[in-house]
Structure formats: C-alpha cells, structure tokens
Amino acid sequence: MEITIKPYSTEYAKQCADIERYLWKENKEGREIRFDWTYTHCPNYSKPLCVIAVNENNEVIGFRGYFLNKFFFANKEIIIAQLSDSVVSNKARRMGIFQQMTIFSLNYLTENNVTMILNLSPSWPPYHGYKKMGFEDLAQFHSRYRFNFCQIFAKVLLKRKREHWSNKETFKIEKNGITYCVLQKIGDDILEQVESLENTVKIHASHEINNLRWRTQRPDRHYIYAYAIDNNKKILAFVMFKTLDYFLYDIGFMLYNNSKILKKLFKTFCHNYRPAAIAVWDFALDEKNHKMLRMLGMHSIPFINKIRKNPPVLVRTLQTNQDGDLNWIVNGIDIRKVENWSISKLDLDSF
C-alpha cells in the first residue's frame, strides 16, 4: 500500500467523517454534522489544521484531528492545537500511520504559527509514544463533586427518567435588584458580556462571543446556562453546565465578580434542576476558585480521584531554541507548570 501524509482539505470532509465511525457513535449523517461543527465551522482559525493519510486510490485511511482553541498568555491571544480525534482505518493498522501523521502535523502546525499542543483527553495506548515525541506531563486530572443522595436514589433505584427536561422552561427569579436565570438557550446579549467577568492572569481559554457561540452550538449536546444580571442588565455571574440525563452534570466553566451572587445563582440552579451529582475539574485553579468551590459544596472525593485510570494532561511546545532544543517559555511563561494555567472542562474538545 502506497501511503501519503498531507494536510486535510475540504474535499476529504465526507471521507474523514466516515472514518470517524471507529470513534464516534453517531450515524452517517450525525458524523458529518459533528465533523463540520468541529473542524469546518471552528471560528478560531482561518482553516482546519488536521492531517490525513491517503492510499494510492486517494482513499482516506487515517485522520489526525486538532481542536483549535484560543488562549490568552499574559493578555496576548494565542492559538493552541488540542489533540482530538485520531483514527486509522482497520485496513491500515500496524503500519506506523498514526505516528507518521503526528510527526508530520508538528511541522504543519508550526508553519501555521501554532506555538503549542495541549492534550486534555489522553489515553494510555498512545501516551508513551507522545512522550517520545517531546510531550511532557502537565498535571494529573482531579475533580470535585457535589452529591444529592435523594436524587441518586430517584435515578438509580426508582429508575426515573428526565428526557422531557430537554424542553424545560426558563426559570427566572429576582432578589435585591439581581435577576437570576437558568435556561437552555442562551442569547448573544449575555454571551457577549461573559468575557468581561474574566479576571485571571493565568493562561486561560478565550470566552469571547464567537468562540462561546460556537461551543454552545455543538450537535447532540445538552447545556444548561445560569447567569445573574443587575437592573442595568449587566452580567455579574455565569455558569455553563453539561448533562446527558438531567441527573448528572458537569460544570463547563464559571465566571463571577461577586462570590455571594454566584452562590445564590448556584443554589437557584440546584433548586430548579435537582442534580444527583455535579462534577468540576479543579487541578488547574487558583486559590480563590478553590475556595469558591468549597463554598458551593463541591468536595474532593479521594476514592473517586484515586481510581481514575487516565494518564495526565500532556503539553508540547512547538518552539525551538537556536540549538534545536524545545523552548517551553511562551510569552515569558513556562507552559510546563500547571500553576500557570487556568483550565476548565469547556476547554475539553468533547465537552
């Protein structure tokens, strides 16, 4: 078999969506919709920066996807390529195609002014291969949880279903001049204000409206949004949740300028959606947000965190020094130190 590794182009979109059948559960139409959302409609770069492997018949037999995200480094916006979908056809396994695509992509990304790669969805099979290619461990995954055992009882033992909650109406309450809203469809009038709540100096993902609008439109996802505004409709706090069954929830991210208002907003969400469990990442947060999670009743569960089998978050610079060694200082920041990062679940390509 004659194999060519080259940059992805749109003429291969349907073939690439088709080969994703080895990874994705959607049907053919669903895969094409998801592929277009992930790679074609991403607003963060002028084109997808994926890599493909084709055989002598121009048939796609391998795909190396990169999820392109905007991050801020010391107030400078930088594109980060996140390891995403990587798949090789069954007819071309054990031929080194995965490694060839990854090595090719390092140069391709560098040529397109991408300075680093982040992997927030690692798995063990390729882990040691990535380490040989210069990737370094950034942090072990760690989460906090909040449980409601009455709701767990309803889900697990009573087998209650909440699929109909996908049509749940907007909940709104006003108290002391502050309006608290919990809803499933979010408007641009709120999204365009979210970035104003950002106040960290750490490396963090962009929350500008084009990026957020794109993320909220991901196919086959159920998101819940909670926000608080004052009488002038100025946003004071914002939280984004994801759920599969309206019992279990993940916090995508939360931003706020007043801890008491965020606590009230969180309580409003819990009253309205009655979660059995809420999970949030906490391995790359500052002390202020660690304290906030404790105020919200989110706790570290050593047993749960101990049994996690995932390898750590990986990072890889694409910068080199004059002597050819890897340069890990981006905009004056050492990207290998997790204390320089602020990472939330929304930054995950599959959120």
Disulfide bonds with the S-S distance in Angstrom:
none
